Amino acid sequence: MAALRERSLRLTRYLEQLLDTMAVQDSQPFTIITPRNVKERGAQLSIRLQPGLLEPVLEHLQNEGVVVDERKPDVIRVAPAPLYNTFVDVWRFCHVFKQALESVLERKSSIAEKYSV
């Protein structure tokens, strides 16, 4: 059981590190709202998206076969399961999540440009 918990901690820590790297590179379209202290959290991270991003990001994730939990109005919960998720799965989630954010933000930007005076 201890080995399983350790794997869970490592997967979630890796997810957190990848998301932190994305947040630094991008214009902060999301925030991790789960406590950073591993003793204060389980195996999931809650991610608050900027207003208006939840539905299109969820649609993109689902189209790519990525399963997350949603908490309206603007939170997704990501939980790498130590029994069957790998570090590659965590990396893939972050890759697809980044693509989803970029796609949605690009669309919003082009719409704003189109209608700006």
Secondary structure, DSSP 4 states (H G I P E B T S, - for coil): -HHHHHHHHHHHHHHHHHHHHHHHHTT--EEE-S-SSGGG--S-EEEEEPTT-HHHHHHHHHHTT---EEETTTEEEE---TTT--HHHHHHHHHHHHHHHHHHHHHHHHHHHHH--
